[in-house]
Amino acid sequence: MVNVISEVSKETIYDLLSEGRRVDGRKFTQYRDITVKTNYISKANGSALVSIGNTTVIAGVKAQLSTPFNNSPDEGILIINTESLAVANRNFEHGPPNKFTVEISRVVDRTIREAPLIDLKELCIIESDKVWKLYVDIYIVDFDGNMMDAAALGAICALMTTKIPTASCVNDEVTVDEDILMELPIKNKCTLTTATKINNQIIYDATYNEEIIMQASLSVGFREDKTLCAMQKCGLDTLNMDEISRIIKLSEVKSKELLNIINNLK
């Protein structure tokens, strides 16, 4: 994926940042408008359409019975996959997942798993034999920067509103009742926020043009109890300890805004 920006646009962003401003008029730590629509896909067990400004993702959850992994025989399974639609950005291409989407999947997975958002042990029906397996598919349908936060919020909102059939075990036989649904066992709500370093300034919710000229970024995951649960650094430049400490403090504040959205899901 080749990212190109004109020198005029680049210098405009630099000049405005040096003056404490951004091209769209936002403050350095201000997110664009965020909208969330849950139960967006009628056939999925859970789903969400999330937009942060002009960046939009659709996340869907599908649950099915499966055999647990050998190293976690009493836990359910969580699989997260991200795909970018070619129509989402002029630089996106048709084909298998690329480094960009693979990294998003891994960071979102780490945030949700390390919180943990879901008590996977509660998804075990018969140890070493039958557990619920949750597939979370994230589709990038419109990309204008800050995909990491949008993908994470989409996956979290989809899982928070997911309902799966009731499963019971009698004489080692599993019976599934599709008419009686239950919510997932939510353990720790979590968020992911990304700070971007441009010309030695730290901003949040970077647009596509801002990301093209970034020096580095740091995504920080927080549990609802303010405990840090995930981090991912991107970009070729470094972040010093003062910058990292500042980003962590700012991200804790921004996480409250995202938690308010999650706590008001319908």
C-alpha positions in Angstrom: 0.0 0.0 0.0 1.7 3.2 -1.2 0.7 6.4 0.7 1.2 9.7 -1.1 0.5 13.2 0.1 1.4 16.5 -1.7 4.1 18.7 -0.3 1.6 21.5 0.1 -0.7 19.3 2.3 2.2 18.1 4.3 3.6 21.5 5.0 0.1 22.8 5.9 -0.3 20.0 8.5 3.1 20.8 9.9 2.5 24.6 10.1 -0.8 24.2 11.8 0.5 21.7 14.3 3.3 24.1 15.2 0.6 26.7 15.9 -1.4 24.2 18.1 -4.1 23.6 15.4 -5.2 20.9 13.0 -6.5 21.0 9.5 -10.1 20.1 10.5 -10.1 22.4 13.5 -10.0 19.8 16.2 -7.9 20.0 19.4 -4.9 17.7 19.6 -6.7 15.2 21.8 -10.2 15.5 20.3 -11.8 12.6 18.5 -14.0 13.1 15.4 -17.7 12.3 15.8 -18.2 8.6 16.8 -21.4 6.7 15.9 -22.2 3.1 16.8 -25.1 1.0 15.5 -25.3 -2.5 17.0 -27.2 -5.5 15.6 -26.3 -4.3 12.2 -26.1 -7.8 10.6 -29.3 -9.7 11.2 -27.8 -13.2 10.7 -24.8 -12.7 13.0 -24.8 -13.5 16.7 -23.6 -10.0 17.3 -22.5 -7.1 15.1 -21.7 -3.4 15.1 -21.3 -0.6 12.5 -18.8 1.9 13.9 -17.7 5.2 12.4 -15.1 7.6 13.7 -15.3 10.5 11.4 -15.1 9.1 7.8 -13.5 5.9 9.0 -16.1 3.1 9.1 -15.9 -0.6 10.0 -18.4 -3.4 10.3 -17.7 -6.1 12.9 -19.7 -9.3 13.1 -19.6 -12.2 15.5 -20.4 -15.8 14.6 -20.5 -18.5 17.3 -20.2 -22.3 16.7 -19.4 -25.4 18.8 -15.9 -26.6 18.5 -13.1 -28.6 20.1 -10.9 -26.6 22.4 -7.2 -26.1 22.0 -5.0 -28.7 23.7 -3.3 -26.0 25.9 -6.7 -24.6 27.1 -9.1 -27.5 27.3 -11.5 -25.7 29.6 -11.7 -22.4 27.6 -13.7 -21.2 24.6 -12.0 -19.9 21.5 -11.7 -16.3 20.2 -10.6 -15.7 16.6 -10.3 -12.2 15.2 -9.8 -11.4 11.5 -9.7 -8.1 9.7 -10.2 -7.5 6.0 -10.0 -4.3 4.0 -12.5 -3.8 1.2 -10.8 -2.4 -2.0 -13.4 0.4 -2.1 -12.5 1.7 1.3 -9.4 3.6 0.1 -7.8 4.3 -3.2 -4.6 2.5 -2.0 -6.4 -0.7 -0.9 -6.2 -3.7 -3.3 -8.1 -6.9 -3.7 -6.4 -10.0 -2.2 -5.6 -11.8 1.0 -5.0 -10.0 4.3 -1.9 -7.7 4.3 0.5 -6.5 7.0 -1.9 -3.6 7.8 -4.9 -5.8 8.5 -2.9 -8.5 10.2 -1.5 -6.0 12.7 -5.0 -4.6 13.4 -6.3 -8.1 14.1 -3.4 -8.9 16.5 -3.7 -5.6 18.4 -7.5 -5.9 18.7 -7.1 -9.5 19.8 -4.5 -8.7 22.4 -6.6 -5.9 23.9 -9.7 -8.0 24.1 -7.9 -11.1 25.3 -5.6 -9.5 27.9 -8.4 -7.5 29.5 -10.0 -10.1 29.3 -13.3 -8.8 27.9 -14.8 -12.3 27.9 -14.5 -15.0 30.4 -13.6 -17.8 28.0 -13.9 -20.4 30.7 -17.6 -19.8 30.8 -17.8 -20.8 27.2 -16.7 -24.3 28.0 -19.5 -26.9 27.8 -17.5 -30.2 28.1 -13.8 -29.9 29.0 -11.5 -31.1 26.3 -14.5 -31.8 24.0 -17.0 -29.0 23.4 -16.6 -25.2 23.7 -18.0 -22.2 22.0 -15.8 -20.7 19.3 -16.3 -17.0 18.5 -15.3 -15.7 15.1 -15.0 -11.9 15.0 -14.7 -10.6 11.5 -13.9 -6.9 11.0 -14.4 -5.3 7.6 -12.9 -1.9 6.8 -15.5 -0.3 4.5 -14.3 3.4 4.6 -10.8 4.4 5.7 -9.7 7.9 6.7 -7.2 7.2 9.4 -7.2 5.7 13.0 -8.3 2.3 11.9 -6.9 0.7 15.0 -9.4 2.4 17.3 -12.3 2.0 15.0 -11.7 -1.8 14.6 -11.2 -2.3 18.3 -14.4 -0.4 19.2 -16.3 -2.3 16.5 -15.2 -5.7 17.8 -15.8 -4.8 21.4 -19.3 -3.4 20.7 -20.2 -6.4 18.6 -19.1 -8.8 21.4 -20.8 -6.8 24.1 -24.1 -7.2 22.3 -23.6 -10.8 21.1 -26.1 -13.5 22.0 -25.5 -17.2 21.6 -27.8 -20.2 21.9 -28.1 -22.0 25.2 -26.1 -25.2 25.3 -26.5 -28.0 27.9 -24.8 -31.3 28.5 -26.7 -34.5 29.4 -25.0 -37.9 29.4 -22.1 -36.4 27.5 -24.4 -35.2 24.8 -24.6 -31.5 24.0 -28.0 -30.0 23.3 -28.3 -26.5 21.7 -31.5 -24.5 22.1 -31.6 -21.9 19.4 -34.8 -20.3 20.9 -33.2 -19.4 24.2 -30.3 -17.0 23.8 -27.8 -15.8 26.4 -25.3 -12.9 26.4 -21.6 -13.5 26.5 -19.9 -13.7 29.9 -18.4 -10.2 30.0 -15.6 -9.9 32.5 -13.7 -6.6 31.9 -14.8 -3.9 29.6 -11.9 -2.4 27.7 -10.9 0.2 25.1 -8.1 1.0 22.7 -6.9 4.5 22.0 -4.1 5.6 19.6 -1.8 8.6 19.9 0.2 9.7 16.8 3.4 11.7 16.8 3.8 14.2 14.0 6.6 16.7 13.9 7.2 16.0 17.6 3.5 16.8 18.4 1.2 14.2 19.9 -2.4 14.0 18.5 -5.3 11.6 18.8 -7.6 10.1 16.2 -5.3 11.0 13.3 -6.8 11.3 9.8 -5.4 9.5 6.8 -3.3 12.4 5.7 -2.0 12.9 9.2 -1.0 9.2 9.5 0.9 9.3 6.2 3.4 11.8 7.6 3.5 10.4 11.2 6.8 9.7 12.9 5.3 7.0 15.2 2.1 6.0 17.0 1.3 4.2 20.2 -2.0 2.3 20.8 -2.9 1.8 24.4 -5.5 -0.6 25.8 -7.2 0.1 29.1 -9.6 -2.0 31.2 -12.6 -0.2 32.8 -10.7 -0.2 36.1 -8.0 1.9 34.5 -5.5 -1.0 34.3 -3.4 -1.0 31.2 -3.9 -4.2 29.3 -2.2 -3.7 25.8 0.2 -1.6 23.9 1.5 -1.5 20.3 4.0 0.9 18.8 4.0 1.6 15.1 6.1 3.8 12.8 9.9 4.1 12.2 10.7 6.9 14.7 11.2 6.5 18.4 9.1 7.6 21.4 11.0 8.7 24.5 9.9 7.9 28.0 8.4 11.3 28.6 6.3 10.9 25.4 5.2 7.4 26.4 4.2 8.5 29.9 2.3 11.4 28.5 0.5 9.2 26.0 -0.5 6.7 28.7 -1.9 9.5 30.9 -3.8 11.0 28.0 -5.1 7.6 26.8 -6.5 6.9 30.2 -8.5 10.0 29.9 -9.7 9.3 26.3 -10.6 5.7 27.3 -13.3 7.1 29.5 -15.0 8.7 26.5 -15.0 5.4 24.6 -16.2 3.6 27.7 -19.2 5.9 27.9 -20.1 4.8 24.4 -19.7 1.1 25.3 -21.7 1.5 28.5 -24.6 3.1 26.6 -25.0 0.4 23.9 -28.5 -0.8 23.1 
